[in-house]
């Protein structure tokens, strides 16, 4: 039973086309000059730089996003895994035959063929890879290669990580627009009725209904803009996937992401676009990134945060 890694749907081209709009006049804060900062703004800048350092550390850790080397969707059946080219799912290193993956609906079990392979830390012992109620992944590992099962819209897939992945060993670093306090804006959350959801597409072509706590409204250059926030009432942060007039030009063609503090009783928060960052699919083809909803395509050049990746990219090469 042979499987193939998924490929990018054509919806990416649609997104890039929608974001590739004509040039607009740049606000003064986007003109490329060095911004003089007050003491408070300098503190904001220090916080943003600390955030960027932590992002880089998370991204480049041995089993971070850059270590992805495989994403294989599996249907019901028995799947042989190993470095043998005849295996149903081929690993980049480790024993010739790792063992068998048995899939039944949303259940998955792995039976190692050798003690070189561990399941959830137990060498040579079979185990369940999908455990309801468990948040941390169950790893199957041989040497420095490991994989886990992920569920994407009801379909199971084998996600493989390897610290020696070229996307990690040849990582070209991150590039940012200069910090500018003008892109740190106060915002108001207009809450939606409880239970409201927002349809979010992904690079797989799926549509997932995400919790949509409300609309965040803010001003830039005297104009009012808004973004739909992905979050539930008990979350600690608001999450945004957005595109703007830099998308597909200075910034990544499938949009960027941003977190903001969950508002309190006053429904106020701060959007710091200096912390806007690229999704994992910027760097690897083996991620399953969400795409900006139409409501979150800003008609303005957001010249803040992370720029497009200069190295070998995952999608939109």
C-alpha positions in Angstrom: 0.0 0.0 0.0 1.9 3.0 -1.3 1.3 6.6 -0.2 2.4 10.0 -1.5 3.1 13.3 0.1 0.4 15.8 -0.6 0.9 18.6 -3.0 -0.2 22.2 -2.9 -3.7 23.0 -4.2 -4.4 25.7 -6.7 -6.1 27.8 -4.1 -2.6 29.3 -3.3 -2.6 30.9 -6.7 -6.0 32.4 -6.0 -4.8 33.9 -2.7 -1.7 35.4 -4.3 -3.7 36.9 -7.1 -6.1 38.4 -4.6 -3.3 39.9 -2.6 -1.2 41.2 -5.6 -2.9 44.6 -5.7 -1.6 47.8 -7.2 0.8 50.2 -5.3 -0.6 52.7 -2.8 1.0 55.8 -1.2 3.1 54.9 1.8 2.4 56.5 5.2 5.3 58.5 6.6 6.2 55.7 9.0 6.8 53.3 6.1 9.1 55.6 4.2 12.3 53.6 5.2 13.8 56.2 7.5 15.1 55.3 11.0 12.4 55.9 13.6 13.4 57.8 16.7 11.9 56.2 19.8 10.8 57.5 23.1 11.7 55.6 26.3 8.4 53.8 26.3 8.7 53.0 22.6 12.2 51.7 23.2 10.8 49.3 25.8 8.2 48.1 23.2 11.1 47.5 20.8 13.0 45.5 23.4 10.0 43.4 24.0 9.5 42.8 20.3 13.1 41.8 19.8 12.9 39.4 22.7 9.8 37.9 21.2 11.7 37.5 17.9 14.6 35.8 19.6 12.2 33.3 21.2 10.5 32.7 17.9 13.8 31.9 16.2 14.8 29.5 19.0 11.5 27.6 18.8 11.7 27.5 15.0 15.2 26.1 14.9 15.1 23.7 17.8 16.0 20.1 16.8 12.4 19.0 16.4 10.8 22.3 15.5 9.0 23.2 12.3 12.2 23.2 10.2 12.8 19.5 11.0 9.7 18.3 9.1 10.6 15.8 6.3 7.4 14.0 5.7 3.6 14.2 5.7 1.9 11.0 4.5 -1.9 10.6 4.7 -3.1 7.1 5.5 -6.3 5.3 5.1 -7.5 2.1 6.8 -5.0 -0.7 6.5 -1.5 -1.9 7.4 1.3 0.3 6.3 5.0 -0.8 6.4 7.4 1.9 7.5 11.2 1.9 7.1 14.2 3.2 5.1 13.6 0.4 2.5 12.5 2.1 -0.7 9.8 -0.5 -1.0 8.2 0.6 2.2 4.8 2.3 2.1 6.2 5.2 4.1 9.9 5.8 3.6 11.9 7.2 6.5 15.1 9.2 6.0 17.2 7.2 8.4 17.0 4.3 10.9 16.4 0.6 10.3 15.4 -0.9 7.0 12.1 -2.0 8.4 10.8 0.1 11.4 7.5 -1.9 11.6 3.9 -1.7 10.7 1.3 1.0 11.2 -2.3 -0.3 11.5 -5.0 2.3 10.9 -8.7 1.8 11.6 -10.7 5.0 11.2 -9.3 7.5 13.7 -7.4 4.7 15.5 -3.7 4.1 14.8 -1.4 1.5 16.3 2.3 0.8 15.6 4.0 -2.6 15.9 7.8 -2.2 15.9 9.8 -4.8 14.0 13.0 -4.2 16.1 14.0 -2.8 19.5 15.8 0.0 17.6 12.3 1.5 17.3 10.5 2.9 20.4 6.8 3.8 20.8 6.2 6.5 23.4 9.6 5.8 24.9 9.3 2.0 25.1 11.7 0.2 22.9 10.3 -2.6 20.7 6.8 -2.4 22.3 3.7 -1.8 20.3 1.4 1.0 21.3 -1.5 3.3 20.3 -0.5 6.5 18.5 -3.9 8.3 18.9 -5.0 8.5 22.5 -8.1 10.6 23.2 -7.7 13.2 25.9 -3.9 13.3 25.5 -2.4 16.6 24.4 1.2 15.7 23.9 2.1 13.5 20.8 2.9 9.9 21.0 6.3 9.6 19.2 7.6 6.6 17.3 11.4 7.0 17.1 14.5 5.3 15.8 17.8 7.1 16.3 17.2 10.8 15.6 14.1 10.3 13.4 10.7 10.4 14.9 7.1 10.6 13.7 3.6 11.2 15.2 0.1 10.9 13.9 -1.9 14.0 13.2 -5.6 14.5 12.4 -6.5 16.9 9.7 -10.3 17.3 9.2 -10.9 13.6 10.0 -7.9 12.2 8.1 -4.9 10.7 9.8 -1.4 11.5 8.6 2.1 10.5 9.5 4.2 13.6 10.3 8.0 12.9 10.3 10.7 15.0 11.9 14.5 14.8 11.5 17.0 17.3 12.9 19.2 16.8 9.8 16.5 18.0 7.4 17.9 20.4 4.8 15.3 22.9 5.7 16.9 23.1 9.1 20.6 22.6 8.4 20.5 25.2 5.5 18.2 27.6 7.3 18.8 31.1 6.0 17.5 33.0 9.0 14.6 35.4 9.5 14.4 39.0 8.1 12.2 41.7 9.5 11.0 45.2 8.7 12.6 47.8 11.1 10.6 48.1 14.3 8.2 50.9 14.2 5.9 51.9 17.1 3.3 53.2 14.6 2.4 49.5 13.9 1.6 48.9 17.6 -2.0 49.8 17.6 -4.8 49.8 20.2 -7.9 47.9 19.2 -11.4 47.2 20.3 -13.0 43.7 20.3 -16.6 43.7 19.1 -17.7 40.3 20.4 -19.9 37.9 18.3 -22.7 35.8 19.8 -21.3 32.7 21.7 -20.7 29.8 19.4 -19.9 31.9 16.3 -17.4 30.2 14.0 -15.3 31.3 11.0 -14.5 29.1 8.0 -10.8 28.8 7.5 -9.2 27.2 4.5 -5.9 25.4 4.5 -3.2 24.5 2.0 -4.8 21.0 1.9 -8.0 22.5 0.4 -9.9 21.7 3.6 -12.3 24.2 5.3 -12.4 24.1 9.1 -14.8 26.0 11.3 -12.7 27.9 13.9 -14.1 29.6 17.0 -14.6 33.3 16.2 -14.9 35.3 19.4 -15.4 38.6 17.6 -14.1 41.4 15.3 -11.1 43.5 16.3 -11.4 47.1 15.1 -8.4 49.5 14.9 -7.1 52.6 13.1 -4.1 53.0 10.8 -3.2 56.4 9.3 -6.7 57.7 10.2 -8.5 54.8 8.5 -10.5 52.1 10.3 -9.7 48.5 9.7 -10.8 45.2 11.2 -9.7 41.6 11.6 -11.7 38.5 12.6 -10.2 37.0 15.7 -9.8 33.2 16.0 -10.3 32.3 19.7 -12.7 30.8 22.2 -13.9 32.6 25.4 -11.5 30.7 27.6 -8.4 31.2 25.4 -5.6 33.5 26.7 -4.8 35.1 23.3 -6.5 36.2 20.1 -5.1 34.7 16.9 -5.2 36.3 13.5 -4.3 35.0 10.0 -4.1 38.0 7.6 -2.9 39.2 4.2 -2.2 42.8 3.2 -0.7 44.8 0.3 2.8 43.4 0.9 1.6 39.8 0.6 3.3 38.1 -2.3 5.8 40.9 -2.6 7.8 41.8 0.5 6.0 39.2 2.6 5.0 35.6 2.2 2.4 34.9 -0.5 0.0 33.0 1.8 -0.2 35.6 4.5 1.1 36.0 8.0 0.0 35.3 11.5 -0.3 37.4 14.7 -1.3 36.9 18.3 -2.7 39.6 20.6 -3.7 39.6 24.4 -7.2 38.5 25.2 -9.2 41.6 26.1 -10.6 42.1 29.6 -13.9 43.6 30.6 -13.1 46.8 28.6 -12.7 44.7 25.4 -9.5 46.5 24.6 -6.3 44.9 23.3 -3.1 45.8 21.4 -2.1 44.5 18.0 1.7 44.7 17.5 2.3 44.1 13.8 6.0 44.1 14.6 5.4 40.6 15.8 3.6 39.4 12.6 5.3 36.2 11.5 5.3 33.7 8.7 3.4 30.3 8.9 5.4 27.1 8.9 4.6 26.4 5.2 6.9 29.3 4.4 9.8 27.0 5.2 8.6 23.5 4.6 6.2 21.7 2.2 5.2 19.3 5.0 3.1 21.6 7.1 -0.7 22.1 6.9 -1.0 25.9 7.2 -4.3 27.8 7.4 -5.0 30.6 5.0 -6.3 34.1 5.6 -10.1 34.4 5.4 -11.4 37.0 3.0 -12.4 39.2 6.0 -8.7 39.4 7.0 -7.2 40.8 3.8 -6.2 44.3 4.7 -6.2 47.0 2.1 -3.0 48.6 3.4 0.7 47.8 3.3 1.7 46.4 6.7 5.4 47.1 6.6 6.0 45.5 10.0 7.0 42.1 11.2 8.5 39.3 9.3 9.5 39.6 5.7 9.4 36.8 3.1 11.9 34.0 3.6 15.1 34.3 1.6 16.0 30.6 1.7 14.6 27.4 0.0 10.9 27.7 0.6 8.2 25.2 1.3 5.4 26.6 -0.9 5.1 29.3 -3.5 8.7 28.8 -4.8 
